[in-house]
Amino acid sequence: VLVLLTSRPAYSCTAFHLRSHTNTHYMAKSYDWHSGRGYLMVNRAGRQKRSFLLDPSGVAVSWTSRYTSLTFNQFGKEFPNGGINSRGLAIEILALRHSRFPTRSKRGQLNEAQWIQFQLDTSATIEEMVAQAQRVMIKPVVQKAHYFACDAGGECAVFEYLKGKLRISRGDDLPYPALTNHP
């Protein structure tokens, strides 16, 4: 009885990729959060952008969006929870309380939501996304998180910071293209 009286709702998200027998690719996510309200945003290519920093000693990232994207946003424009760009790259964020981000770096910083927009703006494939992830670091503001992404060719990857280092799992390191709120 005590367990029932003190229990809280559990928020557990899952993202996954499926390939049909006709070689069609599907990516989906369950979104278990205290609020499901948000906005669909169209983000046009060719826009100049700069990272939003709360830490004045941080290094800002500047870029020009190369691709148009459609995103689901709860925290405002440029801070998506997930989305897909015009080249077919799709990214979803999932909470990960085990995340440990680097504390210091000379690399440019993005918060956990703006990192998604940066990737959708600058990457067409998982390969490009891996290269872009090496250029910047995530400085979380709201939630410790990790990411599931798939491109139009069906390649998928998980991006997560564990023990202060970026770990990217793909190919043989990602035998099941799925992710939950655990590493």
Order of alpha helices (4+ residues) and beta strands (2+ residues): alpha-beta-beta-beta-beta-beta-beta-beta-beta-beta-alpha-alpha-beta-beta-beta-beta-beta
